[in-house]
Amino acid sequence: MSSAPNVNRVTSDGVAWLASAGTYPRSMLALWEERPDAPVVLPCGTVFDVVSAPAVFGRRMLDRLWDDGPGSGPVAMFRGRVLLFAAPGTAQRLPSLLAWEEWGSNRTEAVPPLLCHGTGDAVTVPAPAGSDAPGDSRWLVAPDTRHPWLPGPEVVLWAAVRAARAAVRISIFPPADQGAKVYDVSRRR
């Protein structure tokens, strides 16, 4: 059981923070005041970056962040993916850290590719009012302050590696050959 907060509604300070990422923050605030159930597309790279992971693996990462680590910033679900809001610059640095860890060289469902959205990218963020309908975009950890803590690339890497290790038990021993003869060498003379 994760100790992550169950906050699915964005506070007014969280709305202000999200709107600050847009090109026209006042227009964004006016839109959300009129339609608090409207998801919007916001640019990445200045206020936040986003790391996108498949739903199950993303939840494992989130569990690692909250159970064993420093927690997370805002986190959303959109179209079967977990969107982890991260510090600006994470999208640029994380791929090289993942490559250093040889991430994805052993392609399995337990170690999926992570998508990094930074400068020049945009993501759809859930509506501030939230939604409980299955399949809709929704907040898993909603923004609740004007300056939320956002994990950097090292923290995201830490969570991803631990989530992968928990999903895939890696052994330094090769699998046993089922047809091999076994000799008991402890009974040598």
C-alpha positions in Angstrom: 0.0 0.0 0.0 1.5 3.3 -1.0 1.6 6.3 1.3 1.1 8.7 -1.6 -1.5 11.4 -0.9 -4.9 10.8 -2.5 -5.4 14.3 -3.8 -7.4 14.5 -7.0 -8.6 18.1 -7.0 -6.2 21.0 -7.7 -6.1 23.8 -5.2 -6.4 27.5 -6.3 -2.6 27.8 -5.8 -2.1 24.7 -7.9 -4.3 26.1 -10.6 -2.2 29.3 -10.6 1.0 27.2 -10.9 -0.4 25.2 -13.8 -1.6 28.4 -15.5 1.8 29.9 -15.2 3.1 27.3 -17.6 0.8 28.5 -20.4 1.6 31.3 -22.9 -1.4 33.3 -21.6 -1.8 32.5 -17.8 -4.7 34.9 -17.3 -6.6 33.4 -20.2 -6.0 30.0 -18.8 -7.3 31.0 -15.4 -10.4 32.6 -17.0 -11.0 29.3 -18.9 -10.7 27.2 -15.8 -12.9 29.6 -13.8 -15.6 29.2 -16.5 -15.0 25.5 -17.1 -13.2 23.8 -14.2 -13.7 20.4 -15.8 -11.8 21.2 -19.0 -8.4 19.5 -19.6 -5.9 21.7 -21.4 -2.6 21.4 -23.3 0.3 23.1 -21.6 3.9 23.6 -22.8 6.8 21.8 -21.0 10.3 23.1 -20.4 9.9 26.3 -18.4 7.7 25.5 -15.3 7.9 21.7 -15.5 9.0 18.8 -17.6 7.0 15.6 -17.7 8.1 11.9 -17.7 5.5 9.6 -19.1 5.4 5.9 -18.2 2.9 3.1 -18.9 0.3 3.0 -16.2 1.4 0.0 -14.2 5.1 0.8 -14.3 4.3 4.5 -13.6 2.4 3.5 -10.5 5.3 1.3 -9.4 7.6 4.4 -9.8 5.2 6.5 -7.8 5.1 3.9 -5.0 8.9 3.9 -4.8 8.9 7.7 -4.6 6.4 7.7 -1.8 7.3 4.6 0.1 11.1 4.7 -0.1 12.0 8.1 -1.4 11.3 11.8 -1.2 7.7 11.8 -2.5 6.7 13.3 -5.8 5.4 16.5 -7.3 2.1 16.5 -9.2 1.3 13.3 -11.0 -1.5 12.7 -13.5 -3.0 9.8 -15.6 -3.8 10.4 -19.3 -4.6 7.7 -21.9 -3.2 4.8 -19.9 0.1 6.6 -19.0 1.3 8.1 -15.7 2.6 11.7 -16.2 5.2 12.5 -13.5 5.8 16.3 -13.4 9.5 16.9 -13.0 11.9 19.8 -12.7 12.7 21.7 -15.9 15.7 20.1 -17.6 14.8 16.6 -16.6 13.6 15.7 -20.1 17.0 16.7 -21.5 19.1 14.9 -18.8 17.1 11.7 -18.0 17.7 9.9 -21.4 21.5 10.0 -21.0 21.1 8.7 -17.4 18.8 5.9 -18.6 21.3 5.0 -21.3 24.1 4.9 -18.7 21.9 2.4 -16.8 21.4 0.5 -20.1 17.7 1.1 -19.7 15.6 -0.8 -22.2 18.6 -2.8 -23.6 16.8 -5.8 -22.0 13.3 -5.2 -23.5 10.6 -6.6 -21.3 7.3 -5.3 -20.2 8.8 -4.8 -16.7 11.3 -2.3 -18.1 9.3 -0.1 -20.5 10.6 3.0 -22.4 10.0 6.3 -20.6 8.9 9.3 -22.7 10.5 12.6 -21.7 8.6 15.8 -22.5 10.7 19.1 -22.2 11.3 22.3 -24.1 9.3 22.3 -27.3 6.8 19.7 -26.1 3.4 20.0 -24.7 1.2 17.7 -22.6 -2.5 17.4 -21.8 -3.1 18.0 -18.2 -6.3 17.0 -16.4 -9.0 19.5 -15.4 -8.5 21.2 -12.1 -11.9 19.9 -10.9 -10.7 16.4 -11.5 -12.7 13.5 -12.8 -13.7 10.1 -11.3 -14.8 8.6 -14.6 -12.7 5.6 -15.7 -10.6 6.4 -18.8 -10.6 10.1 -18.2 -7.5 12.0 -17.5 -7.2 12.6 -13.7 -4.8 13.7 -11.0 -3.1 11.1 -8.9 -1.3 13.8 -6.9 -2.8 17.2 -7.7 -0.8 20.4 -7.5 -1.6 22.1 -4.3 0.9 25.0 -4.1 2.3 27.7 -6.3 5.8 26.2 -6.1 5.5 22.4 -5.8 8.6 20.3 -5.3 9.5 18.6 -8.6 11.9 15.7 -8.7 15.0 16.1 -10.9 16.4 13.5 -13.3 18.4 11.7 -10.7 15.3 11.1 -8.5 13.3 10.0 -11.4 16.1 7.6 -12.5 16.3 6.3 -8.9 12.5 5.6 -8.9 12.5 3.9 -12.3 15.5 1.6 -11.5 13.9 0.5 -8.2 10.5 0.0 -9.8 12.2 -2.1 -12.5 14.2 -4.1 -10.0 11.0 -4.8 -8.0 9.3 -6.0 -11.2 12.1 -8.1 -12.5 14.2 -10.3 -10.3 17.7 -10.2 -11.8 20.1 -13.0 -11.1 23.8 -13.1 -11.6 23.5 -16.8 -12.3 22.5 -18.1 -15.7 19.3 -20.2 -15.9 19.9 -23.9 -15.2 20.2 -26.2 -18.2 17.3 -28.6 -17.6 19.1 -31.4 -19.5 22.5 -31.1 -17.9 24.0 -33.7 -15.7 24.7 -32.6 -12.2 27.8 -33.9 -10.4 28.2 -33.7 -6.6 31.8 -32.3 -6.3 31.7 -32.2 -2.5 32.4 -36.0 -2.4 35.7 -35.8 -4.2 38.5 -38.0 -2.7 
